[in-house]
Amino acid sequence: MKITGTKEWASRTLNLFTGNCPNRCIYCYAAANNHRFNLPKEPKVKEKMLTMKFKKRNGITMYPSTHDIRSEHIELHVEFLKRFLEPGNSVLIVSKPFPECIERLCKELEQYKEQIQFRFTIGSSVTAILRYYEPYAPSFMERAQAVEIAYKAGFKTSLSIEPMLDDSPELILNLLSCMITGDIWVGKMNHAVARIASNGHRDKIETVKSLVEWQSDDKNIMGIVNNLSQYKNMRWKDSIAEVINRTKKEE
């Protein structure tokens, strides 16, 4: 069976909140699903998760997958993660990171360091591009600072360049690869036009179409693959792995 999406990273996911993430990323799959199934739009804590007790689980759990870790709820995130980690569970903390949040997590979860890996999502090295697609998420410099905080604190760090938001992901790695101790994942923007329309951003559809069209050209993708081959621990999400496999068959 083909493994895609979050299953490429972890055997399961956990989320403390329902509703739309305050980052308001225009391509957000969770927001599109909320619209599709008429679920709450504003962030709402899952009350039962605040007192849930956890047992030791096999494999790695991704946290979160449908929202992010932001300062307005950092106390809840810290306490939740402590309860989940205490039985010995391993967690992949995925975030478009605010430095103050990562600093707090590193401090509070120091004793669980060996059970934690951070995966930071950075789709472009240009803050203007990030702001276009991810209006209320951190700037590039904020995310770079967060990577440095986790790395210097001795935590395992990894990187997600999915979705790619421009044609130069190597610029991200030129600046940050020295602080990435784990995998570097790269992937296309998936189902972008439908999700952006569902999320109420029809004014940005033409720009997104241009990005999707560029990423749909196998030659462009293989150019990126070749440019990034110098970096260790490169991993390709299914959207790019398909291009690599197709290109190999054609050679």
Backbone torsions as a table, in degrees:
resi	resn	phi	psi	omega
1	MET	NA	136.1	-179.3
2	LYS	-70.3	130.4	179.1
3	ILE	-99.5	125.5	-177.8
4	THR	-136.5	173.8	174.0
5	GLY	60.1	-142.4	-176.4
6	THR	-66.8	-20.6	180.0
7	LYS	-65.1	-20.2	175.5
8	GLU	-70.0	-19.3	-175.3
9	TRP	-106.8	-36.5	-171.1
10	ALA	-152.3	156.8	-179.1
11	SER	-78.5	-19.4	-179.5
12	ARG	-156.9	166.1	177.3
13	THR	-127.6	154.5	174.0
14	LEU	-132.4	143.6	177.5
15	ASN	-137.6	137.6	-179.9
16	LEU	-91.2	-19.2	-176.7
17	PHE	-125.0	153.0	167.2
18	THR	-115.0	170.8	-177.0
19	GLY	90.7	174.8	-176.5
20	ASN	-73.1	140.3	178.7
21	CYS	-71.6	138.8	179.3
22	PRO	-63.5	-14.4	176.4
23	ASN	-62.9	-29.2	177.9
24	ARG	57.6	39.6	176.4
25	CYS	-61.3	129.3	-171.0
26	ILE	-69.1	-21.9	-177.8
27	TYR	-96.8	8.8	-169.3
28	CYS	-59.8	122.8	178.9
29	TYR	-70.0	-35.6	-179.3
30	ALA	-65.8	-42.3	178.2
31	ALA	-64.0	-39.5	177.5
32	ALA	-63.3	-39.9	177.2
33	ASN	-66.5	-39.3	177.6
34	ASN	-59.2	-41.6	178.2
35	HIS	-66.6	-43.0	-177.4
36	ARG	-62.1	-41.4	-175.5
37	PHE	-102.4	11.3	176.3
38	ASN	57.1	44.6	179.0
39	LEU	-90.4	167.8	-178.4
40	PRO	-56.6	140.3	-179.9
41	LYS	-89.8	-34.1	-178.4
42	GLU	-86.7	147.5	179.8
43	PRO	-59.1	135.1	179.1
44	LYS	-141.3	127.4	-178.2
45	VAL	-69.4	142.1	174.0
46	LYS	-82.9	101.5	-171.0
47	GLU	-55.7	-39.1	-177.2
48	LYS	-66.4	-23.0	179.7
49	MET	-73.3	-19.9	-176.7
50	LEU	-71.6	-20.6	-178.6
51	THR	-123.0	1.7	-177.1
52	MET	-62.4	137.6	176.2
53	LYS	-101.5	139.2	-175.0
54	PHE	-113.4	145.7	171.0
55	LYS	-103.8	169.1	177.2
56	LYS	-64.6	129.7	179.1
57	ARG	-116.8	148.1	174.8
58	ASN	-78.3	152.5	176.1
59	GLY	79.4	-171.5	-177.1
60	ILE	-107.3	137.7	176.8
61	THR	-107.9	131.5	177.9
62	MET	-88.9	132.6	177.4
63	TYR	-143.0	129.7	-16.0
64	PRO	-89.9	-178.2	176.6
65	SER	-128.5	-17.8	-178.3
66	THR	-121.7	5.7	174.5
67	HIS	-150.4	-172.5	-179.8
68	ASP	-128.5	176.4	179.2
69	ILE	-102.7	111.4	-175.6
70	ARG	-125.2	159.7	-171.5
71	SER	-64.3	-28.7	-177.2
72	GLU	-66.6	-17.1	179.4
73	HIS	-128.8	23.1	-173.0
74	ILE	-61.8	-35.2	179.8
75	GLU	-60.6	-42.4	179.3
76	LEU	-65.2	-40.7	179.1
77	HIS	-63.8	-44.2	-178.8
78	VAL	-60.7	-49.7	-177.6
79	GLU	-65.7	-38.8	178.1
80	PHE	-62.9	-47.6	-178.6
81	LEU	-65.2	-37.6	177.1
82	LYS	-60.2	-44.8	179.9
83	ARG	-64.6	-36.2	-179.4
84	PHE	-74.2	-35.0	-177.0
85	LEU	-80.4	-27.8	-173.0
86	GLU	-55.8	-38.4	178.9
87	PRO	-75.0	-3.6	179.8
88	GLY	105.5	12.8	-179.6
89	ASN	-71.1	153.2	176.0
90	SER	-103.7	139.6	-175.9
91	VAL	-135.3	139.6	172.1
92	LEU	-102.7	108.6	-178.7
93	ILE	-89.6	114.1	-174.3
94	VAL	-108.3	129.1	-174.8
95	SER	-159.6	148.0	159.3
96	LYS	-87.5	96.9	-155.7
97	PRO	-83.5	133.4	165.5
98	PHE	-88.5	131.9	-175.6
99	PRO	-58.5	-37.0	-178.4
100	GLU	-66.6	-32.5	178.1
101	CYS	-71.8	-43.1	-179.8
102	ILE	-66.8	-38.6	176.9
103	GLU	-60.7	-42.7	179.8
104	ARG	-66.5	-43.7	179.2
105	LEU	-62.7	-42.9	179.3
106	CYS	-61.3	-40.7	179.9
107	LYS	-68.1	-48.1	-174.2
108	GLU	-74.6	-28.6	-174.2
109	LEU	-107.9	19.2	-178.1
110	GLU	-51.9	-43.9	-175.3
111	GLN	-68.2	-15.7	179.9
112	TYR	-105.7	17.0	-172.4
113	LYS	-50.8	-42.2	-176.4
114	GLU	-70.5	-13.8	-179.8
115	GLN	-96.9	-0.8	-171.1
116	ILE	-118.8	139.0	164.9
117	GLN	-130.3	131.9	173.4
118	PHE	-87.9	139.8	169.6
119	ARG	-125.6	109.8	-175.4
120	PHE	-95.3	129.4	-179.2
121	THR	-94.0	117.6	-179.8
122	ILE	-140.0	104.3	-174.3
123	GLY	-89.6	-9.9	179.8
124	SER	-160.0	154.9	175.4
125	SER	-92.7	1.6	-176.9
126	VAL	-107.5	116.0	-175.7
127	THR	-62.2	-34.9	179.3
128	ALA	-61.4	-37.1	177.8
129	ILE	-70.1	-43.3	176.9
130	LEU	-58.8	-43.9	-179.0
131	ARG	-63.2	-34.0	-179.3
132	TYR	-65.2	-44.9	-175.5
133	TYR	-92.6	-26.4	-174.1
134	GLU	-133.0	71.2	-165.2
135	PRO	-52.8	-37.6	-173.9
136	TYR	-116.3	16.7	174.1
137	ALA	-87.3	168.3	-176.4
138	PRO	-65.8	157.9	173.6
139	SER	-70.0	170.9	177.3
140	PHE	-62.6	-43.8	-177.8
141	MET	-64.4	-36.7	176.1
142	GLU	-63.0	-42.9	-179.9
143	ARG	-67.1	-40.5	177.6
144	ALA	-62.3	-40.1	177.8
145	GLN	-63.4	-39.4	179.1
146	ALA	-64.4	-41.6	176.6
147	VAL	-58.4	-45.3	-179.4
148	GLU	-62.6	-40.5	179.7
149	ILE	-60.7	-49.0	-178.6
150	ALA	-65.4	-41.4	-179.0
151	TYR	-64.1	-46.9	-179.2
152	LYS	-68.7	-24.1	177.4
153	ALA	-81.0	-4.0	176.1
154	GLY	87.2	14.6	177.7
155	PHE	-84.6	154.6	174.6
156	LYS	-72.2	131.9	-178.0
157	THR	-122.3	142.2	174.7
158	SER	-142.2	172.5	-169.6
159	LEU	-136.4	139.1	172.5
160	SER	-119.3	117.0	171.7
161	ILE	-106.4	65.0	177.8
162	GLU	-144.1	120.8	-0.3
163	PRO	-79.9	148.1	169.1
164	MET	-64.3	129.7	-177.5
165	LEU	-106.7	-2.0	173.6
166	ASP	-152.2	-171.9	-175.7
167	ASP	-100.0	15.1	-175.0
168	SER	-133.2	58.8	179.5
169	PRO	-64.5	-19.6	179.3
170	GLU	-63.7	-24.3	178.4
171	LEU	-66.0	-34.3	176.6
172	ILE	-63.6	-45.7	-176.3
173	LEU	-71.9	-31.9	176.1
174	ASN	-57.0	-34.8	-176.2
175	LEU	-91.0	-32.1	-167.6
176	LEU	-117.3	-12.9	-172.6
177	SER	-60.0	-27.6	-179.5
178	CYS	-68.0	-15.0	-179.7
179	MET	-111.2	9.7	179.1
180	ILE	-104.3	116.4	-176.6
181	THR	-97.0	-14.5	-177.4
182	GLY	-117.6	-150.5	-174.1
183	ASP	-72.2	152.9	173.9
184	ILE	-119.3	112.1	-177.0
185	TRP	-101.8	137.9	178.2
186	VAL	-130.1	135.6	-180.0
187	GLY	-152.4	160.3	178.5
188	LYS	-76.7	172.4	169.4
189	MET	-84.3	121.6	-175.0
190	ASN	-102.1	140.8	174.8
191	HIS	50.2	36.5	-168.0
192	ALA	-64.9	-50.2	-172.2
193	VAL	-62.8	-45.5	-179.5
194	ALA	-63.1	-42.5	-178.5
195	ARG	-67.5	-41.8	-178.3
196	ILE	-66.6	-38.3	176.2
197	ALA	-64.1	-44.2	-180.0
198	SER	-63.0	-33.9	-177.3
199	ASN	-85.1	4.5	172.8
200	GLY	85.0	28.7	-177.9
201	HIS	-122.0	47.0	-177.9
202	ARG	-61.7	-24.4	179.1
203	ASP	-67.4	-14.9	-178.7
204	LYS	-105.9	4.7	-174.3
205	ILE	-62.4	-42.1	-176.5
206	GLU	-64.4	-40.5	177.1
207	THR	-63.1	-42.7	-179.8
208	VAL	-67.0	-39.3	177.0
209	LYS	-57.3	-39.4	179.3
210	SER	-63.9	-41.9	178.1
211	LEU	-65.3	-45.0	179.9
212	VAL	-63.2	-40.7	178.8
213	GLU	-62.7	-42.3	178.5
214	TRP	-62.6	-42.6	-179.1
215	GLN	-73.4	-15.3	179.4
216	SER	-81.6	-10.1	178.3
217	ASP	-86.8	113.7	-177.2
218	ASP	-57.7	-32.1	179.4
219	LYS	-64.7	-39.4	178.2
220	ASN	-64.8	-43.7	-179.4
221	ILE	-65.9	-42.1	180.0
222	MET	-67.7	-28.0	174.0
223	GLY	-63.6	-41.7	177.1
224	ILE	-65.9	-44.8	178.4
225	VAL	-56.3	-45.1	-179.9
226	ASN	-67.4	-39.0	179.8
227	ASN	-65.3	-31.2	-176.1
228	LEU	-95.1	0.1	-176.3
229	SER	-64.8	-18.2	-179.1
230	GLN	-73.1	-17.4	-175.9
231	TYR	-91.9	139.7	178.7
232	LYS	-76.0	159.5	174.3
233	ASN	63.6	27.4	176.5
234	MET	-71.7	135.5	176.3
235	ARG	-132.1	140.3	-176.3
236	TRP	-111.5	124.4	175.2
237	LYS	-62.7	163.2	-172.9
238	ASP	-54.9	-33.3	-178.9
239	SER	-62.9	-31.5	179.2
240	ILE	-94.9	-34.1	176.9
241	ALA	-57.4	-36.7	178.0
242	GLU	-62.3	-39.7	178.9
243	VAL	-66.5	-43.8	179.6
244	ILE	-60.8	-46.3	-179.6
245	ASN	-64.8	-40.3	179.5
246	ARG	-65.1	-40.9	-179.6
247	THR	-66.0	-39.8	179.0
248	LYS	-63.1	-38.7	-179.8
249	LYS	-67.7	-30.0	-177.8
250	GLU	-81.9	-17.0	-178.0
251	GLU	-75.0	NA	NA
